[in-house]
């Protein structure tokens, strides 16, 4: 017989149990990742702190902007600084 570690979560209508893989690793944001697994032991879900999830979503949005603007002409650093000064932002 195979045994699984589980997370038991209390909900309004009762309790829900999730099998959990005991393997954990540290991600670049210094958060401990936890994995939910299916009955075969295959990882199906990553559990991470909400603040780290929000950082990942922000990074993904930033990368989408970079991809959209990839073909735009570049501006030298000196010109960029001059434009910021002209606009009163620097």
N, CA, C and O atoms as a GROMACS GRO file, in nm:
protein
  360
    1UNK      N    1   0.085  -0.118   0.000
    1UNK     CA    2   0.000   0.000   0.000
    1UNK      C    3   0.089   0.124   0.000
    1UNK      O    4   0.184   0.132   0.078
    2UNK      N    5   0.058   0.220  -0.087
    2UNK     CA    6   0.133   0.344  -0.096
    2UNK      C    7   0.064   0.451  -0.012
    2UNK      O    8  -0.059   0.459  -0.012
    3UNK      N    9   0.140   0.532   0.060
    3UNK     CA   10   0.081   0.638   0.141
    3UNK      C   11   0.121   0.773   0.085
    3UNK      O   12   0.225   0.786   0.020
    4UNK      N   13   0.039   0.874   0.112
    4UNK     CA   14   0.063   1.009   0.065
    4UNK      C   15   0.051   1.106   0.181
    4UNK      O   16  -0.032   1.087   0.270
    5UNK      N   17   0.134   1.209   0.179
    5UNK     CA   18   0.113   1.321   0.271
    5UNK      C   19   0.005   1.407   0.209
    5UNK      O   20  -0.005   1.417   0.087
    6UNK      N   21  -0.076   1.470   0.293
    6UNK     CA   22  -0.185   1.550   0.241
    6UNK      C   23  -0.194   1.686   0.312
    6UNK      O   24  -0.144   1.703   0.423
    7UNK      N   25  -0.258   1.780   0.244
    7UNK     CA   26  -0.296   1.907   0.303
    7UNK      C   27  -0.447   1.898   0.322
    7UNK      O   28  -0.520   1.866   0.228
    8UNK      N   29  -0.493   1.927   0.442
    8UNK     CA   30  -0.637   1.931   0.466
    8UNK      C   31  -0.676   2.077   0.480
    8UNK      O   32  -0.621   2.150   0.563
    9UNK      N   33  -0.770   2.120   0.399
    9UNK     CA   34  -0.814   2.259   0.397
    9UNK      C   35  -0.960   2.266   0.440
    9UNK      O   36  -1.046   2.198   0.384
   10UNK      N   37  -0.986   2.350   0.540
   10UNK     CA   38  -1.124   2.368   0.586
   10UNK      C   39  -1.193   2.468   0.494
   10UNK      O   40  -1.141   2.577   0.470
   11UNK      N   41  -1.309   2.431   0.444
   11UNK     CA   42  -1.389   2.520   0.361
   11UNK      C   43  -1.526   2.534   0.424
   11UNK      O   44  -1.558   2.463   0.520
   12UNK      N   45  -1.606   2.625   0.374
   12UNK     CA   46  -1.737   2.653   0.432
   12UNK      C   47  -1.824   2.528   0.438
   12UNK      O   48  -1.900   2.511   0.534
   13UNK      N   49  -1.814   2.442   0.338
   13UNK     CA   50  -1.901   2.325   0.333
   13UNK      C   51  -1.834   2.196   0.379
   13UNK      O   52  -1.888   2.088   0.358
   14UNK      N   53  -1.716   2.207   0.440
   14UNK     CA   54  -1.648   2.087   0.489
   14UNK      C   55  -1.497   2.097   0.472
   14UNK      O   56  -1.441   2.206   0.473
   15UNK      N   57  -1.433   1.983   0.456
   15UNK     CA   58  -1.289   1.976   0.441
   15UNK      C   59  -1.252   1.917   0.306
   15UNK      O   60  -1.324   1.832   0.252
   16UNK      N   61  -1.140   1.964   0.252
   16UNK     CA   62  -1.087   1.909   0.127
   16UNK      C   63  -0.944   1.863   0.156
   16UNK      O   64  -0.868   1.934   0.221
   17UNK      N   65  -0.909   1.745   0.108
   17UNK     CA   66  -0.774   1.692   0.127
   17UNK      C   67  -0.702   1.687  -0.007
   17UNK      O   68  -0.757   1.638  -0.105
   18UNK      N   69  -0.578   1.737  -0.010
   18UNK     CA   70  -0.496   1.736  -0.131
   18UNK      C   71  -0.371   1.654  -0.103
   18UNK      O   72  -0.304   1.676  -0.002
   19UNK      N   73  -0.338   1.559  -0.191
   19UNK     CA   74  -0.210   1.489  -0.175
   19UNK      C   75  -0.095   1.586  -0.203
   19UNK      O   76  -0.106   1.671  -0.292
   20UNK      N   77   0.015   1.575  -0.129
   20UNK     CA   78   0.127   1.666  -0.143
   20UNK      C   79   0.256   1.588  -0.160
   20UNK      O   80   0.285   1.495  -0.085
   21UNK      N   81   0.332   1.627  -0.260
   21UNK     CA   82   0.466   1.573  -0.281
   21UNK      C   83   0.555   1.636  -0.175
   21UNK      O   84   0.553   1.758  -0.158
   22UNK      N   85   0.632   1.558  -0.106
   22UNK     CA   86   0.716   1.614   0.000
   22UNK      C   87   0.839   1.684  -0.054
   22UNK      O   88   0.908   1.753   0.021
   23UNK      N   89   0.869   1.667  -0.182
   23UNK     CA   90   0.984   1.735  -0.241
   23UNK      C   91   0.958   1.884  -0.247
   23UNK      O   92   0.851   1.927  -0.290
   24UNK      N   93   1.055   1.963  -0.205
   24UNK     CA   94   1.044   2.108  -0.208
   24UNK      C   95   1.175   2.164  -0.262
   24UNK      O   96   1.280   2.102  -0.249
   25UNK      N   97   1.166   2.281  -0.321
   25UNK     CA   98   1.287   2.347  -0.368
   25UNK      C   99   1.271   2.495  -0.346
   25UNK      O  100   1.162   2.544  -0.318
   26UNK      N  101   1.381   2.567  -0.359
   26UNK     CA  102   1.377   2.712  -0.339
   26UNK      C  103   1.382   2.779  -0.474
   26UNK      O  104   1.467   2.747  -0.556
   27UNK      N  105   1.291   2.874  -0.498
   27UNK     CA  106   1.288   2.945  -0.625
   27UNK      C  107   1.374   3.070  -0.616
   27UNK      O  108   1.422   3.103  -0.508
   28UNK      N  109   1.395   3.141  -0.726
   28UNK     CA  110   1.479   3.260  -0.723
   28UNK      C  111   1.430   3.370  -0.631
   28UNK      O  112   1.507   3.458  -0.594
   29UNK      N  113   1.303   3.369  -0.594
   29UNK     CA  114   1.248   3.473  -0.507
   29UNK      C  115   1.259   3.433  -0.360
   29UNK      O  116   1.197   3.496  -0.274
   30UNK      N  117   1.337   3.329  -0.329
   30UNK     CA  118   1.360   3.282  -0.192
   30UNK      C  119   1.234   3.230  -0.124
   30UNK      O  120   1.226   3.234  -0.002
   31UNK      N  121   1.139   3.182  -0.198
   31UNK     CA  122   1.019   3.122  -0.138
   31UNK      C  123   1.027   2.971  -0.152
   31UNK      O  124   1.079   2.920  -0.251
   32UNK      N  125   0.978   2.902  -0.055
   32UNK     CA  126   0.975   2.757  -0.062
   32UNK      C  127   0.855   2.715  -0.146
   32UNK      O  128   0.741   2.751  -0.115
   33UNK      N  129   0.881   2.641  -0.249
   33UNK     CA  130   0.773   2.590  -0.333
   33UNK      C  131   0.723   2.459  -0.275
   33UNK      O  132   0.801   2.379  -0.223
   34UNK      N  133   0.594   2.438  -0.284
   34UNK     CA  134   0.534   2.311  -0.247
   34UNK      C  135   0.459   2.260  -0.369
   34UNK      O  136   0.409   2.339  -0.449
   35UNK      N  137   0.452   2.131  -0.382
   35UNK     CA  138   0.389   2.072  -0.499
   35UNK      C  139   0.271   1.986  -0.456
   35UNK      O  140   0.282   1.909  -0.360
   36UNK      N  141   0.160   1.997  -0.525
   36UNK     CA  142   0.049   1.905  -0.509
   36UNK      C  143   0.067   1.799  -0.617
   36UNK      O  144   0.106   1.829  -0.730
   37UNK      N  145   0.039   1.676  -0.582
   37UNK     CA  146   0.057   1.566  -0.676
   37UNK      C  147  -0.073   1.490  -0.695
   37UNK      O  148  -0.163   1.496  -0.611
   38UNK      N  149  -0.080   1.419  -0.806
   38UNK     CA  150  -0.195   1.333  -0.828
   38UNK      C  151  -0.172   1.200  -0.758
   38UNK      O  152  -0.070   1.182  -0.691
   39UNK      N  153  -0.264   1.108  -0.772
   39UNK     CA  154  -0.253   0.980  -0.701
   39UNK      C  155  -0.135   0.898  -0.749
   39UNK      O  156  -0.088   0.808  -0.678
   40UNK      N  157  -0.085   0.928  -0.870
   40UNK     CA  158   0.031   0.857  -0.922
   40UNK      C  159   0.162   0.920  -0.876
   40UNK      O  160   0.270   0.871  -0.908
   41UNK      N  161   0.152   1.028  -0.799
   41UNK     CA  162   0.272   1.095  -0.749
   41UNK      C  163   0.329   1.198  -0.844
   41UNK      O  164   0.436   1.253  -0.818
   42UNK      N  165   0.260   1.226  -0.954
   42UNK     CA  166   0.307   1.324  -1.051
   42UNK      C  167   0.269   1.464  -1.004
   42UNK      O  168   0.155   1.487  -0.963
   43UNK      N  169   0.361   1.557  -1.011
   43UNK     CA  170   0.332   1.694  -0.972
   43UNK      C  171   0.228   1.755  -1.066
   43UNK      O  172   0.241   1.747  -1.188
   44UNK      N  173   0.125   1.816  -1.007
   44UNK     CA  174   0.020   1.876  -1.088
   44UNK      C  175   0.003   2.025  -1.060
   44UNK      O  176  -0.050   2.098  -1.143
   45UNK      N  177   0.048   2.071  -0.944
   45UNK     CA  178   0.026   2.209  -0.903
   45UNK      C  179   0.143   2.257  -0.818
   45UNK      O  180   0.201   2.180  -0.741
   46UNK      N  181   0.177   2.384  -0.834
   46UNK     CA  182   0.279   2.448  -0.749
   46UNK      C  183   0.208   2.542  -0.655
   46UNK      O  184   0.122   2.620  -0.697
   47UNK      N  185   0.243   2.537  -0.528
   47UNK     CA  186   0.187   2.627  -0.428
   47UNK      C  187   0.299   2.724  -0.388
   47UNK      O  188   0.406   2.681  -0.346
   48UNK      N  189   0.273   2.854  -0.401
   48UNK     CA  190   0.372   2.953  -0.363
   48UNK      C  191   0.300   3.072  -0.300
   48UNK      O  192   0.180   3.090  -0.320
   49UNK      N  193   0.372   3.152  -0.224
   49UNK     CA  194   0.309   3.267  -0.159
   49UNK      C  195   0.248   3.362  -0.262
   49UNK      O  196   0.300   3.378  -0.372
   50UNK      N  197   0.136   3.423  -0.224
   50UNK     CA  198   0.064   3.513  -0.313
   50UNK      C  199   0.154   3.628  -0.360
   50UNK      O  200   0.146   3.668  -0.476
   51UNK      N  201   0.238   3.680  -0.273
   51UNK     CA  202   0.325   3.791  -0.312
   51UNK      C  203   0.421   3.749  -0.424
   51UNK      O  204   0.450   3.828  -0.513
   52UNK      N  205   0.470   3.626  -0.420
   52UNK     CA  206   0.558   3.577  -0.526
   52UNK      C  207   0.480   3.558  -0.656
   52UNK      O  208   0.531   3.586  -0.764
   53UNK      N  209   0.357   3.509  -0.646
   53UNK     CA  210   0.272   3.494  -0.764
   53UNK      C  211   0.250   3.630  -0.829
   53UNK      O  212   0.258   3.643  -0.951
   54UNK      N  213   0.221   3.731  -0.748
   54UNK     CA  214   0.197   3.865  -0.802
   54UNK      C  215   0.322   3.919  -0.871
   54UNK      O  216   0.312   3.985  -0.974
   55UNK      N  217   0.440   3.891  -0.815
   55UNK     CA  218   0.565   3.934  -0.879
   55UNK      C  219   0.582   3.865  -1.015
   55UNK      O  220   0.621   3.927  -1.113
   56UNK      N  221   0.550   3.736  -1.019
   56UNK     CA  222   0.562   3.662  -1.146
   56UNK      C  223   0.467   3.718  -1.252
   56UNK      O  224   0.504   3.730  -1.368
   57UNK      N  225   0.344   3.751  -1.212
   57UNK     CA  226   0.247   3.807  -1.306
   57UNK      C  227   0.295   3.942  -1.358
   57UNK      O  228   0.282   3.971  -1.476
   58UNK      N  229   0.351   4.025  -1.268
   58UNK     CA  230   0.404   4.155  -1.309
   58UNK      C  231   0.520   4.137  -1.408
   58UNK      O  232   0.526   4.205  -1.510
   59UNK      N  233   0.610   4.044  -1.377
   59UNK     CA  234   0.722   4.016  -1.467
   59UNK      C  235   0.672   3.968  -1.603
   59UNK      O  236   0.726   4.008  -1.706
   60UNK      N  237   0.570   3.884  -1.604
   60UNK     CA  238   0.514   3.835  -1.729
   60UNK      C  239   0.456   3.950  -1.812
   60UNK      O  240   0.474   3.955  -1.933
   61UNK      N  241   0.386   4.042  -1.744
   61UNK     CA  242   0.331   4.158  -1.814
   61UNK      C  243   0.443   4.244  -1.871
   61UNK      O  244   0.432   4.294  -1.984
   62UNK      N  245   0.550   4.264  -1.794
   62UNK     CA  246   0.664   4.342  -1.843
   62UNK      C  247   0.727   4.276  -1.966
   62UNK      O  248   0.764   4.345  -2.061
   63UNK      N  249   0.740   4.144  -1.962
   63UNK     CA  250   0.798   4.073  -2.077
   63UNK      C  251   0.708   4.085  -2.201
   63UNK      O  252   0.759   4.092  -2.313
   64UNK      N  253   0.579   4.088  -2.181
   64UNK     CA  254   0.486   4.105  -2.294
   64UNK      C  255   0.506   4.242  -2.358
   64UNK      O  256   0.504   4.254  -2.480
   65UNK      N  257   0.526   4.345  -2.277
   65UNK     CA  258   0.551   4.480  -2.330
   65UNK      C  259   0.682   4.481  -2.409
   65UNK      O  260   0.689   4.540  -2.517
   66UNK      N  261   0.785   4.418  -2.355
   66UNK     CA  262   0.914   4.411  -2.424
   66UNK      C  263   0.896   4.343  -2.560
   66UNK      O  264   0.949   4.391  -2.660
   67UNK      N  265   0.823   4.233  -2.562
   67UNK     CA  266   0.802   4.161  -2.688
   67UNK      C  267   0.725   4.246  -2.789
   67UNK      O  268   0.757   4.245  -2.908
   68UNK      N  269   0.624   4.318  -2.741
   68UNK     CA  270   0.546   4.403  -2.831
   68UNK      C  271   0.630   4.517  -2.889
   68UNK      O  272   0.606   4.560  -3.002
   69UNK      N  273   0.727   4.566  -2.813
   69UNK     CA  274   0.804   4.683  -2.856
   69UNK      C  275   0.939   4.646  -2.917
   69UNK      O  276   1.022   4.734  -2.942
   70UNK      N  277   0.962   4.520  -2.940
   70UNK     CA  278   1.091   4.472  -2.988
   70UNK      C  279   1.135   4.539  -3.119
   70UNK      O  280   1.254   4.563  -3.138
   71UNK      N  281   1.043   4.568  -3.207
   71UNK     CA  282   1.076   4.624  -3.338
   71UNK      C  283   1.087   4.776  -3.339
   71UNK      O  284   1.123   4.834  -3.442
   72UNK      N  285   1.056   4.842  -3.228
   72UNK     CA  286   1.064   4.987  -3.224
   72UNK      C  287   1.210   5.032  -3.231
   72UNK      O  288   1.299   4.962  -3.183
   73UNK      N  289   1.234   5.148  -3.291
   73UNK     CA  290   1.372   5.196  -3.298
   73UNK      C  291   1.424   5.229  -3.158
   73UNK      O  292   1.348   5.267  -3.069
   74UNK      N  293   1.554   5.214  -3.141
   74UNK     CA  294   1.616   5.243  -3.011
   74UNK      C  295   1.659   5.390  -3.005
   74UNK      O  296   1.671   5.457  -3.107
   75UNK      N  297   1.681   5.436  -2.884
   75UNK     CA  298   1.725   5.574  -2.858
   75UNK      C  299   1.850   5.565  -2.772
   75UNK      O  300   1.855   5.484  -2.680
   76UNK      N  301   1.949   5.647  -2.802
   76UNK     CA  302   2.071   5.644  -2.721
   76UNK      C  303   2.041   5.691  -2.579
   76UNK      O  304   1.942   5.760  -2.554
   77UNK      N  305   2.126   5.652  -2.488
   77UNK     CA  306   2.110   5.691  -2.348
   77UNK      C  307   2.116   5.842  -2.333
   77UNK      O  308   2.039   5.901  -2.258
   78UNK      N  309   2.207   5.904  -2.405
   78UNK     CA  310   2.221   6.051  -2.398
   78UNK      C  311   2.094   6.120  -2.445
   78UNK      O  312   2.048   6.215  -2.382
   79UNK      N  313   2.037   6.072  -2.556
   79UNK     CA  314   1.915   6.133  -2.607
   79UNK      C  315   1.798   6.111  -2.510
   79UNK      O  316   1.716   6.200  -2.489
   80UNK      N  317   1.793   5.993  -2.453
   80UNK     CA  318   1.688   5.961  -2.357
   80UNK      C  319   1.694   6.056  -2.238
   80UNK      O  320   1.592   6.111  -2.196
   81UNK      N  321   1.815   6.075  -2.183
   81UNK     CA  322   1.831   6.168  -2.071
   81UNK      C  323   1.791   6.310  -2.111
   81UNK      O  324   1.727   6.380  -2.033
   82UNK      N  325   1.829   6.351  -2.231
   82UNK     CA  326   1.794   6.485  -2.277
   82UNK      C  327   1.643   6.502  -2.288
   82UNK      O  328   1.589   6.606  -2.252
   83UNK      N  329   1.575   6.399  -2.337
   83UNK     CA  330   1.429   6.406  -2.348
   83UNK      C  331   1.363   6.412  -2.211
   83UNK      O  332   1.264   6.483  -2.192
   84UNK      N  333   1.416   6.339  -2.116
   84UNK     CA  334   1.363   6.344  -1.980
   84UNK      C  335   1.382   6.482  -1.918
   84UNK      O  336   1.292   6.534  -1.851
   85UNK      N  337   1.498   6.541  -1.942
   85UNK     CA  338   1.523   6.676  -1.891
   85UNK      C  339   1.428   6.776  -1.958
   85UNK      O  340   1.372   6.863  -1.892
   86UNK      N  341   1.411   6.763  -2.088
   86UNK     CA  342   1.322   6.854  -2.163
   86UNK      C  343   1.178   6.844  -2.110
   86UNK      O  344   1.107   6.945  -2.100
   87UNK      N  345   1.136   6.722  -2.075
   87UNK     CA  346   1.000   6.702  -2.023
   87UNK      C  347   0.988   6.737  -1.874
   87UNK      O  348   0.879   6.731  -1.816
   88UNK      N  349   1.100   6.773  -1.811
   88UNK     CA  350   1.098   6.807  -1.670
   88UNK      C  351   1.088   6.687  -1.578
   88UNK      O  352   1.046   6.701  -1.462
   89UNK      N  353   1.124   6.571  -1.626
   89UNK     CA  354   1.119   6.450  -1.546
   89UNK      C  355   1.252   6.413  -1.482
   89UNK      O  356   1.260   6.320  -1.401
   90UNK      N  357   1.355   6.486  -1.520
   90UNK     CA  358   1.488   6.457  -1.465
   90UNK      C  359   1.555   6.587  -1.426
   90UNK      O  360   1.668   6.586  -1.378
   0.00000   0.00000   0.00000
